[in-house]
Amino acid sequence: MREKRDNEPLYNISIASKLVGVSPRVLRSYEEAGLIKPHRTEGKTRLYSERDIRKMIVIHYLHKEKEVNLAGIKIILSLLSKGESGKNEERKQQVKVKRELLEKIGGIAPEIIPAARDTREGPAGKE
């Protein structure tokens, strides 16, 4: 039940930007970079879910606090999302790469890691 609520598009770009702590333009730049894909209404209004908000907070943290560029963030999110599938050897390699990435970006704060893992299903569970 929680997963359904997490994926439900609730927030317009104005509210979402306030929740994340950035301007609406920054959220649009995340979308342009392919980092997020908000739900769109028939009128083309962007709507964001709780999962989208958590993912954008992680993106903002990596970008501003750890100075990772958007292309790097896209790679990190991709590795996190792929970490749940694959064969045993492939899984071991992915875990190793994740650890190295996390060490290189300065050890993300423990409270950020669970939010980053939420990104593995993509925005609104559609990746």
trRosetta pair geometry for C-beta under 8 A, 3 or more apart (Angstrom, degrees):
i j d omega theta_ij theta_ji phi_ij phi_ji
1 4 5.9 -53 -159 30 36 111
1 5 6.8 31 149 -13 67 104
2 5 5.6 -58 -153 40 38 109
2 6 6.1 42 150 -26 70 106
3 6 5.4 -52 -146 34 32 116
3 7 6.4 18 159 -9 65 110
3 125 7.6 73 171 -73 101 139
4 7 6.2 -68 -151 43 28 102
4 8 6.5 44 150 -44 64 101
5 8 5.6 -41 -147 8 35 120
5 50 6.7 23 132 10 78 138
6 49 6.2 71 151 156 46 118
6 50 4.7 -91 -138 70 57 113
6 51 4.5 73 160 -45 97 99
6 118 7.5 -122 -178 -157 139 123
7 49 5.1 -21 -157 -152 24 164
7 50 7.9 -58 -37 43 23 84
7 51 5.8 3 -84 9 57 133
7 124 4.9 99 -163 -150 87 56
7 125 4.7 -19 -115 -5 140 115
8 49 5.7 131 64 -123 35 102
8 50 7.6 34 50 1 76 93
9 38 7.1 100 -127 -175 118 80
9 39 3.7 -84 -74 41 151 143
9 47 3.5 78 168 118 117 116
9 48 6.4 102 -142 41 77 6
9 49 5.3 -68 -85 -61 46 80
9 52 7.9 35 -111 1 73 141
9 124 6.3 -9 -60 -99 93 131
10 47 6.7 137 34 -178 16 103
10 48 7.1 -51 55 83 64 55
10 49 6.4 88 9 -117 87 46
10 50 7.2 31 23 -41 129 73
11 15 4.3 -126 -159 91 99 116
11 16 4.4 130 120 -62 123 84
11 19 6.7 -37 -154 0 166 141
11 47 6.6 136 65 -160 38 64
11 48 4.6 -36 67 61 98 92
11 49 7.8 -179 21 -71 91 12
11 53 6.9 60 31 -66 149 117
12 15 5.4 87 53 17 70 100
12 16 6.8 -137 98 -6 30 97
12 45 6.2 -45 -125 173 102 114
12 46 6.8 103 -156 80 58 70
12 47 6.3 -40 -90 -101 50 65
12 48 7.8 125 -129 14 3 87
13 16 5.5 -56 -136 42 31 113
13 17 6.0 35 162 -25 66 106
13 24 4.7 71 146 -136 113 108
13 27 5.8 -178 -150 83 96 147
13 28 7.5 27 -147 -54 141 87
13 38 7.7 -71 -80 -64 87 177
13 45 7.9 -137 -9 -173 97 76
13 46 4.8 59 -56 71 104 120
13 48 7.4 103 -90 -17 49 114
14 17 6.1 -55 -149 31 23 109
14 18 6.9 20 152 -14 58 106
14 24 6.2 -27 -87 -73 51 124
15 18 5.8 -59 -155 36 34 110
15 19 6.4 33 150 -20 68 107
16 19 5.6 -55 -148 36 33 112
16 20 6.3 21 157 -10 67 110
16 27 6.2 86 108 -109 117 158
16 38 7.9 -92 -47 -106 175 136
16 46 7.8 -80 21 119 148 110
16 48 4.2 76 -99 33 142 146
16 52 7.2 -30 -139 112 132 115
16 53 6.2 -137 -142 -94 85 90
16 56 7.2 73 170 36 105 164
17 20 6.0 -60 -144 44 30 104
17 21 8.0 -129 166 38 55 10
17 22 5.5 -98 -156 81 81 66
17 23 5.8 -2 -169 176 136 16
17 24 4.6 -86 -50 -70 153 57
17 26 7.0 123 -132 52 104 98
17 27 5.4 -108 -84 -20 91 128
18 21 7.4 35 -174 -75 29 36
19 53 5.2 -37 119 -143 136 125
20 26 7.9 -148 105 95 132 123
20 27 7.0 131 40 -77 152 105
20 53 6.3 -147 -66 -152 89 73
20 56 4.6 -52 -109 118 139 120
20 57 5.7 -146 -131 -75 78 67
20 60 5.8 147 174 -27 104 149
21 57 7.9 70 21 -115 104 81
21 60 6.8 133 67 157 97 163
22 26 3.8 -82 160 66 127 148
22 27 6.5 145 92 -43 118 78
22 56 7.7 -122 26 162 130 115
22 60 5.8 -146 -43 -109 129 132
23 26 5.0 109 57 -3 72 97
23 27 7.7 -135 101 1 47 83
24 27 5.6 -53 -155 35 42 112
24 28 6.5 43 148 -19 70 102
25 28 5.6 -53 -151 36 35 112
25 29 6.4 38 150 -22 66 102
26 29 5.5 -51 -150 33 34 112
26 30 6.7 39 149 -21 64 99
26 60 7.5 55 151 -101 137 103
27 30 5.6 -47 -152 31 36 114
27 31 6.7 36 149 -17 64 102
27 36 7.4 -51 -165 61 77 145
27 38 8.0 38 165 -39 114 134
27 46 7.7 154 132 123 125 157
27 48 7.9 -80 -158 -62 138 143
27 56 6.6 -5 -114 -137 90 143
28 31 5.5 -52 -152 36 37 113
28 32 6.3 40 149 -21 68 104
29 32 5.4 -49 -144 37 36 114
29 33 6.3 33 155 -17 65 106
29 70 7.5 -114 145 -88 98 152
30 33 5.8 -59 -148 40 29 109
30 35 4.5 -77 -173 64 82 121
30 36 4.9 32 130 15 111 110
30 56 6.3 77 144 -122 177 94
30 59 5.8 75 -127 136 129 159
30 70 7.4 -158 -114 -132 56 120
31 34 7.7 47 177 -68 32 21
31 35 7.3 -90 -75 52 24 75
31 36 5.4 -60 -84 74 66 86
31 37 6.8 111 -136 -97 86 41
31 38 6.6 -50 -96 3 127 96
31 46 7.6 -92 -71 -119 156 143
33 70 4.2 -77 -148 163 158 137
33 71 7.5 -123 -163 -65 113 53
33 73 8.0 47 133 67 141 114
33 74 6.6 -138 150 -58 101 122
34 37 7.9 0 -152 -59 51 95
34 74 6.2 44 87 -118 101 132
35 55 7.8 173 153 148 91 111
35 59 5.6 93 163 -117 144 144
35 70 6.5 -102 -44 -162 130 96
35 73 6.2 7 -112 111 130 117
35 74 5.9 -111 -88 -86 81 83
35 77 6.8 118 -144 11 81 160
36 48 7.9 0 171 -118 137 107
36 52 6.0 86 -154 -150 122 96
36 55 6.2 144 -97 107 104 126
36 56 6.2 2 -66 -75 149 93
36 59 7.4 -89 -40 -24 109 159
36 123 5.2 99 -160 -71 69 137
37 122 7.2 -2 35 173 113 103
37 123 4.5 180 54 53 71 140
37 124 7.5 -96 90 27 85 104
37 126 6.7 -99 88 76 127 120
37 127 7.5 137 27 -71 130 93
38 46 4.2 54 97 -164 149 95
38 47 6.0 158 172 62 107 36
38 48 5.1 -59 -122 -78 111 72
38 52 6.2 71 -101 -144 77 157
38 123 6.5 -92 -77 176 34 145
38 124 7.7 93 -149 -22 35 123
39 46 7.5 121 70 -162 49 50
39 47 4.6 -36 73 68 101 96
39 48 7.5 180 24 -78 85 26
39 49 7.2 78 -10 -35 117 95
39 123 7.9 -159 -38 146 67 109
39 124 5.4 96 -55 -66 100 162
40 44 5.5 -16 -170 -137 115 43
40 45 6.9 144 -155 65 61 39
40 46 6.3 -33 -98 -96 70 49
40 47 7.3 166 -93 17 20 84
41 44 6.8 -59 67 13 71 14
41 45 4.4 8 28 47 118 93
41 47 6.4 81 -40 -19 92 119
48 52 4.0 -131 -163 93 90 140
48 53 5.9 108 141 -55 122 77
48 56 7.6 -18 -155 -14 145 139
49 52 4.7 108 49 2 69 101
49 53 7.2 -125 100 -5 43 85
49 123 7.3 145 31 -171 109 72
49 124 5.2 134 -7 -88 137 78
50 53 5.6 -52 -153 32 34 114
50 54 6.6 33 151 -17 66 103
51 54 5.8 -52 -149 36 33 110
51 55 6.3 34 153 -19 65 107
51 118 5.5 -151 -142 160 87 117
51 119 7.8 151 174 -89 93 46
51 121 7.2 -49 -170 70 151 110
51 123 7.0 159 106 -137 105 43
51 124 6.8 162 65 -72 123 35
51 125 7.3 75 61 -40 167 75
52 55 5.6 -57 -148 38 31 112
52 56 6.2 29 155 -18 66 107
52 123 5.1 46 -95 -137 96 94
52 124 6.6 1 -50 -43 110 76
53 56 5.9 -57 -147 37 29 109
53 57 6.5 33 152 -23 63 103
54 57 5.7 -51 -151 31 32 113
54 58 6.7 32 151 -17 63 103
54 115 4.3 -145 -179 -150 102 99
54 118 5.1 17 104 72 140 149
54 119 7.6 -145 106 -56 94 80
55 58 5.7 -54 -155 35 34 111
55 59 6.4 36 148 -20 67 105
55 77 7.6 60 -157 -127 105 131
55 115 7.2 -168 -74 164 35 89
55 118 6.5 -124 -63 96 82 99
55 119 4.4 113 -115 -95 105 100
55 123 6.7 -112 44 -85 160 77
56 59 5.3 -48 -144 36 37 116
56 60 6.1 40 155 -20 67 103
57 60 5.8 -52 -146 37 29 111
57 61 6.3 34 152 -21 62 106
57 112 7.9 -145 123 -128 98 87
57 115 6.1 -49 77 166 113 155
58 61 5.6 -54 -148 35 30 114
58 62 6.3 27 156 -15 65 106
58 77 7.9 123 110 -90 128 102
58 112 6.0 127 -113 -171 83 96
58 115 5.0 -175 -57 115 111 108
58 116 4.7 143 -138 -84 148 74
58 119 6.5 -104 56 -37 151 133
59 62 6.0 -59 -149 39 28 107
59 63 6.1 21 156 -16 65 114
59 73 5.6 79 -136 179 78 147
59 77 7.7 -6 -85 -60 92 132
60 63 5.8 -61 -141 42 27 109
60 64 5.8 -3 172 6 68 115
61 64 6.8 -67 -130 50 18 89
61 65 5.1 -23 -169 24 61 125
61 66 6.9 43 140 -1 69 102
61 108 7.4 80 130 -141 130 104
61 109 7.9 -101 -170 26 143 108
61 112 5.7 -136 109 -126 168 139
62 65 7.1 -39 -85 54 11 86
62 66 5.0 -41 -149 48 48 121
62 68 4.5 -39 163 44 95 125
62 72 7.8 -151 156 103 122 101
62 73 5.1 134 102 -105 140 106
62 76 6.8 -165 -138 60 159 158
62 105 6.8 -24 -137 -166 90 146
62 108 7.7 -31 -84 -100 85 118
63 66 7.6 36 -1 55 10 78
63 67 7.5 33 179 -116 33 21
63 68 6.1 -82 -88 65 41 72
63 69 7.5 55 -126 -129 80 20
63 70 6.8 19 -104 -75 118 67
63 73 6.3 -27 -64 -55 87 144
64 67 7.6 0 -177 -71 13 52
66 105 4.6 27 -172 -174 142 99
66 106 5.8 -162 -123 33 100 119
66 108 7.5 -44 -59 -90 145 81
68 72 4.3 -124 -178 96 95 129
68 73 5.3 122 116 -60 116 81
68 76 7.0 11 167 -15 157 142
68 105 6.0 -16 -59 -119 125 122
69 72 4.9 96 57 9 70 105
69 73 7.1 -132 102 -7 36 89
70 73 5.4 -50 -146 35 36 114
70 74 6.5 43 153 -25 65 100
71 74 5.6 -49 -153 29 33 115
71 75 6.9 33 149 -17 62 102
72 75 5.7 -53 -154 34 36 111
72 76 6.4 36 150 -19 68 105
73 76 5.5 -52 -147 37 35 113
73 77 6.2 33 156 -16 68 106
74 77 6.0 -55 -145 39 28 108
74 78 6.2 32 153 -22 62 108
75 78 5.6 -55 -148 36 30 114
75 79 6.4 29 155 -18 65 104
76 79 5.9 -56 -151 36 30 109
76 80 6.4 28 152 -17 64 106
76 101 5.9 162 -114 170 92 143
76 105 7.7 21 -101 -34 146 152
76 116 7.9 -57 143 -158 108 125
77 80 5.6 -54 -147 38 33 112
77 81 6.2 30 155 -18 66 107
77 116 7.6 -132 -106 -161 70 85
77 119 5.2 -77 -146 134 101 142
78 81 5.9 -58 -147 37 29 108
78 82 6.3 20 158 -13 65 111
79 82 5.9 -61 -142 42 29 105
79 83 6.5 51 155 -47 62 99
79 94 6.6 173 -167 -157 86 90
79 97 6.0 -122 -150 113 138 119
79 98 5.9 176 141 -83 120 82
79 101 6.7 132 75 -8 158 161
80 83 5.8 -40 -156 2 31 122
80 98 6.9 103 -87 -118 64 117
80 116 5.6 -112 -132 153 163 96
80 117 6.4 -135 -179 -103 116 46
80 119 6.0 54 97 74 132 106
80 120 5.5 -117 130 -76 83 89
81 84 7.5 -56 179 15 38 103
81 119 6.3 -85 -67 117 98 78
81 120 3.9 158 -117 -138 59 60
81 121 7.3 -175 -133 -36 101 22
81 122 6.8 52 -126 -53 144 76
81 127 6.9 -36 -161 100 155 138
82 85 6.4 -78 -165 47 56 92
82 86 7.0 48 167 -30 87 126
82 94 6.3 -137 107 -130 97 140
82 120 7.8 -148 -10 -141 27 97
83 91 7.4 86 -165 -142 59 73
83 94 4.9 177 -111 144 71 131
83 95 6.9 100 -145 -74 109 62
83 98 6.2 32 -94 -56 137 143
83 120 6.9 -87 44 -112 91 132
84 120 5.8 88 -7 172 127 150
86 90 3.8 -107 165 100 126 128
86 91 5.2 167 88 -59 105 75
86 94 6.7 120 51 -16 153 140
87 90 4.6 88 55 14 78 108
87 91 6.7 -136 97 -11 36 91
88 91 5.5 -55 -147 33 27 115
88 92 6.6 29 154 -20 62 102
89 92 5.7 -49 -151 32 34 113
89 93 6.6 33 151 -16 64 104
90 93 5.7 -56 -152 37 33 112
90 94 6.3 34 151 -20 66 106
91 94 5.6 -55 -148 36 31 112
91 95 6.4 33 154 -20 65 104
92 95 5.8 -53 -150 34 31 112
92 96 6.5 33 151 -20 63 105
93 96 5.6 -53 -151 34 33 114
93 97 6.4 31 153 -18 66 105
94 97 5.7 -54 -146 37 33 110
94 98 6.3 36 153 -22 65 105
95 98 5.6 -52 -148 35 31 114
95 99 6.5 33 154 -20 64 104
96 99 5.9 -54 -152 34 30 111
96 100 6.5 28 153 -16 64 107
97 100 5.7 -56 -149 38 32 111
97 101 6.3 33 153 -20 66 106
98 101 5.7 -56 -148 37 30 112
98 102 6.2 26 156 -17 66 108
99 102 5.9 -58 -147 39 29 109
99 103 6.3 29 155 -19 64 107
100 103 5.7 -55 -148 36 30 111
100 104 6.3 30 154 -20 65 108
101 104 5.7 -58 -148 36 30 111
101 105 6.4 11 161 -6 66 108
102 105 6.2 -62 -142 44 29 98
102 107 6.3 58 156 -105 88 42
102 108 6.0 -81 -145 7 94 96
103 106 8.0 65 176 -54 29 13
103 107 6.6 19 -114 -61 42 76
105 108 6.5 16 100 -52 115 86
108 112 4.6 -105 166 79 112 127
108 113 5.8 138 97 -64 119 78
108 116 7.0 40 129 -25 168 146
109 112 4.8 89 65 -1 83 107
109 113 7.8 -142 94 -18 46 81
110 113 5.9 -41 -155 12 40 116
111 114 7.3 -49 -167 27 39 101
111 115 7.6 31 145 -7 62 111
112 115 5.7 -66 -162 43 46 111
112 116 6.1 47 146 -26 78 106
113 116 5.6 -56 -148 33 33 113
113 117 6.6 34 156 -21 66 102
114 117 5.6 -52 -152 32 36 113
114 118 6.9 46 149 -28 63 97
115 118 5.5 -43 -159 20 39 118
115 119 7.7 47 146 -27 59 94
116 119 5.8 -44 -169 14 43 116
117 120 6.0 -20 -175 -12 53 114
118 121 7.3 -52 178 26 52 97
119 122 7.1 48 179 -84 59 26
121 125 4.8 -20 150 -114 118 65
121 127 6.8 146 156 42 36 95
122 125 6.4 99 70 -136 83 12
122 126 5.6 -106 109 62 124 50
122 127 2.4 155 -71 2 156 113
123 126 6.2 -32 83 40 70 97
123 127 6.9 87 28 -36 64 104
